[in-house]
Structure formats: C-alpha cells, structure tokens
Amino acid sequence: MQSLSGKVAIVTGAARGTGAAIARLFVNEGARVVLGDVQHEAGAAVAKELGAAAAFMPHDVTRREDWERVVAGTLAAHRRVDVLVNNAAVLHMGTIERTPEDVLRRVLEVNTVGPYLGIRAVIAPMKQQGGGSIVNVGSIDSLLGMNGISAYASSKWGLRGLSKCAALELGRDGIRVNSVCPAGGSREMFGPWMKQLAGFLDETRAYSNNRAIPGEAPLELIAEAVAFFASDASRHCTGVDLPVDGGAHAGRFIPGFNTL
Ligand SMILES: NC(=O)c1ccc[n+]([C@@H]2O[C@H](COP(=O)([O-])OP(=O)(O)OC[C@H]3O[C@@H](n4cnc5c(N)ncnc54)[C@H](O)[C@@H]3O)[C@@H](O)[C@H]2O)c1
C-alpha cells in the first residue's frame, strides 16, 4: 500500500531540489500535492511533470496573504490539508562581521517567519478535520554551530525551536510537528559561494567526507524521511529532530583513528 494514500499535502519551495524530490515521492506514495515557490515557471514545470495529482500555486512564504490563498485554494480543490512541508529556505554564507543586518532579517523572514506563518495558516483546517502532520525541513545547522553561517544557522535553530513548541501546543489536537535535519540538499543553494571557496576545496570536501557515512544526503533520502513524518507510520512521533546526515551529528570522525 502507498504510505500517503489519500493525503493532501502542501510543499513549499518545491520548484527544484529537495522540495521537488519531496513532491515527487509524495505523488508516488499516493498523495495529492500543492507545490508552492517564488520560482513560478520552474514550479509549474515540476507540477506538470508529476501529473494530475500535483498542482503549482505561486507562493512566497514570507507573505501571510499568500499562505491564506494557498490554504484556501488547497481546501477548495481537495476539501482538506493533511500535511504541510515547510521546505522553502534561503542560504546566506558570511561571517557575523560581514553579514549586513538586512541580509540577516531576510534569512530569518524566509526560513523562520515563513514556517511560522505556515503553521498558523493550517492549524484551523487541521483542527477541524481532526489532525495533520507538519514537517519542517531544518538542517545539520539546526543542530550544530558552524563558522561563516550565523544567519542561516540562527534561522534553522529558530525553526527547530518553533517545531518543538508547536508540537507541544498542537499534539492534543492530533497535529504532529517534526523536523528533518539534512546535511545535504540541492547544489544550487550552495552554488553562489563556491567561487569564493575555490581556494579551500579540499577543506570543503573534508567537511562532508569526515562523517561516519561520507558525503551529502541524497535528495531522495531526505524526501523519504519527510514522507515518514507525513505518514501515519509516525503517528506517535512529534517534536522529533531527525538528522539525515551520515552521522555528522553523532560526533567527530577523525581520519586515521580507525586504523588504531
Ligand atoms: N542545500 C543544502 O546543502 C541543504 C543542507 C541542509 C538543509 N537544506 C534545507 O533543505 C531545504 C531545501 O533546500 P534545497 O537544498 O532544495 O535548496 P534550493 O535552493 O534548491 O531550494 C529552495 C527553494 O525554496 C524556494 N524559495 C526561496 N525563497 C522562497 C520564498 N520566500 N517563498 C517560497 N519559496 C522560496 C527557492 O525558489 C527554491 O526553489 C531548505 O530548507 C534548506 O535550508 C539544504
């Protein structure tokens, strides 16, 4: 049996990368999916490729009016909303000294305020239908600190805190809230900084290779973790952070120590 059969899901940031992979898996698992993104053409193309079970709606997660329109549109089309995946996010890399205030505010606005507005927007319909599942896509940077990434890490730790509070507030209404924390995702997100890091390629590679399981999390496996929390198989799980990180959060892997 398909794990998401009959479920209706909203997936934000679904025009590419992890969000598109989540939408694809959800459709394969029997869900009907409303894909949202600020990249309209790319989002519409992904929805078209996924067929009748998918539809694209323009959606800027920082705008309350957009949330109202997308949730109303989903209810008009499907009469329910079982799953919200808060996946849309932006990355900024830069030290605290070199991250301007407006950039910090923008990152927090998309990555933390956006999901907050999304949770608020689905609470009423989920309560009315007797429950639902909210999955927030965090990051390994929701769990650990790292230099050069303070704006993004602040936003993702904030999202993780929001997930815990929402889980506690909404559990009695049958609404579960969990986080998936990948070490890896779309290359496009990190792309703009690759040029600046050209002189540090070995160190950058070592970051993802010095893990129990070396390398970045494949998009399909991040999507599988999201699908687990979306499905009834996880119905006793809420407030969980699930790292999909090859063991990065387990501790330090020191090359050479395995030879001792
Ligand atoms: N890429 C990585 O290495 C990595 C690592 C860990 C966690 N993540 C997380 O995975 C999730 C998916 O990211 P990705 O790797 O697919 O990156 P991505 O940049 O390919 O995808 C992010 C999507 O969000 C959309 N988006 C940006 N601002 C938006 C807004 N205001 N409203 C609606 N949509 C908006 C973008 O257009 C894009 O399609 C994010 O939450 C990200 O923080 C990514």
The ligand as an SDF file (V2000), in Angstrom:
LIG
                    3D

 44 48  0  0  0  0  0  0  0  0999 V2000
   21.2950   22.5980    0.0010 N   0  0  0  0  0  0  0  0  0  0  0  0
   21.8290   22.1320    1.1260 C   0  0  0  0  0  0  0  0  0  0  0  0
   23.0310   21.8200    1.1850 O   0  0  0  0  0  0  0  0  0  0  0  0
   20.9590   21.9850    2.3580 C   0  0  0  0  0  0  0  0  0  0  0  0
   21.5120   21.4160    3.5020 C   0  0  0  0  0  0  0  0  0  0  0  0
   20.7250   21.2600    4.6370 C   0  0  0  0  0  0  0  0  0  0  0  0
   19.4070   21.6790    4.6180 C   0  0  0  0  0  0  0  0  0  0  0  0
   18.8820   22.2440    3.4860 N   0  0  0  0  0  0  0  0  0  0  0  0
   17.4820   22.6800    3.5310 C   0  0  0  0  0  0  0  0  0  0  0  0
   16.7290   21.9330    2.5830 O   0  0  0  0  0  0  0  0  0  0  0  0
   15.5960   22.7150    2.1780 C   0  0  0  0  0  0  0  0  0  0  0  0
   15.5120   22.7200    0.6740 C   0  0  0  0  0  0  0  0  0  0  0  0
   16.6280   23.4000    0.1370 O   0  0  0  0  0  0  0  0  0  0  0  0
   17.3590   22.8980   -1.1880 P   0  0  0  0  0  0  0  0  0  0  0  0
   18.6150   22.2600   -0.7850 O   0  0  0  0  0  0  0  0  0  0  0  0
   16.4130   22.1450   -2.0520 O   0  0  0  0  0  0  0  0  0  0  0  0
   17.7280   24.3240   -1.8440 O   0  0  0  0  0  0  0  0  0  0  0  0
   17.1230   25.1090   -3.0870 P   0  0  0  0  0  0  0  0  0  0  0  0
   17.7100   26.4680   -3.0360 O   0  0  0  0  0  0  0  0  0  0  0  0
   17.3160   24.3210   -4.3300 O   0  0  0  0  0  0  0  0  0  0  0  0
   15.5560   25.1320   -2.7880 O   0  0  0  0  0  0  0  0  0  0  0  0
   14.9220   26.1030   -2.0270 C   0  0  0  0  0  0  0  0  0  0  0  0
   13.6340   26.5010   -2.7400 C   0  0  0  0  0  0  0  0  0  0  0  0
   12.9630   27.4650   -1.9170 O   0  0  0  0  0  0  0  0  0  0  0  0
   12.4700   28.4700   -2.7680 C   0  0  0  0  0  0  0  0  0  0  0  0
   12.2550   29.7160   -2.0380 N   0  0  0  0  0  0  0  0  0  0  0  0
   13.1840   30.6170   -1.6250 C   0  0  0  0  0  0  0  0  0  0  0  0
   12.5910   31.6550   -1.0190 N   0  0  0  0  0  0  0  0  0  0  0  0
   11.2560   31.3970   -1.0310 C   0  0  0  0  0  0  0  0  0  0  0  0
   10.1160   32.0870   -0.5360 C   0  0  0  0  0  0  0  0  0  0  0  0
   10.2170   33.2820    0.0530 N   0  0  0  0  0  0  0  0  0  0  0  0
    8.9000   31.5120   -0.6920 N   0  0  0  0  0  0  0  0  0  0  0  0
    8.7710   30.3220   -1.3310 C   0  0  0  0  0  0  0  0  0  0  0  0
    9.8120   29.6360   -1.8280 N   0  0  0  0  0  0  0  0  0  0  0  0
   11.0410   30.1680   -1.6820 C   0  0  0  0  0  0  0  0  0  0  0  0
   13.5140   28.5950   -3.8670 C   0  0  0  0  0  0  0  0  0  0  0  0
   12.9930   29.2570   -5.0190 O   0  0  0  0  0  0  0  0  0  0  0  0
   13.8940   27.1410   -4.1000 C   0  0  0  0  0  0  0  0  0  0  0  0
   13.0940   26.5420   -5.0800 O   0  0  0  0  0  0  0  0  0  0  0  0
   15.7940   24.0950    2.7940 C   0  0  0  0  0  0  0  0  0  0  0  0
   15.0020   24.2070    3.9580 O   0  0  0  0  0  0  0  0  0  0  0  0
   17.2590   24.1250    3.1260 C   0  0  0  0  0  0  0  0  0  0  0  0
   17.5450   25.0310    4.1580 O   0  0  0  0  0  0  0  0  0  0  0  0
   19.6240   22.3930    2.3500 C   0  0  0  0  0  0  0  0  0  0  0  0
  1  2  1  0
  2  3  2  0
  2  4  1  0
  4  5  1  0
  4 44  2  0
  5  6  2  0
  6  7  1  0
  7  8  2  0
  8  9  1  0
  8 44  1  0
  9 10  1  0
  9 42  1  0
 10 11  1  0
 11 12  1  0
 11 40  1  0
 12 13  1  0
 13 14  1  0
 14 15  2  0
 14 16  1  0
 14 17  1  0
 17 18  1  0
 18 19  2  0
 18 20  1  0
 18 21  1  0
 21 22  1  0
 22 23  1  0
 23 24  1  0
 23 38  1  0
 24 25  1  0
 25 26  1  0
 25 36  1  0
 26 27  1  0
 26 35  1  0
 27 28  2  0
 28 29  1  0
 29 30  1  0
 29 35  2  0
 30 31  1  0
 30 32  2  0
 32 33  1  0
 33 34  2  0
 34 35  1  0
 36 37  1  0
 36 38  1  0
 38 39  1  0
 40 41  1  0
 40 42  1  0
 42 43  1  0
M  CHG  2   8   1  16  -1
M  END
$$$$
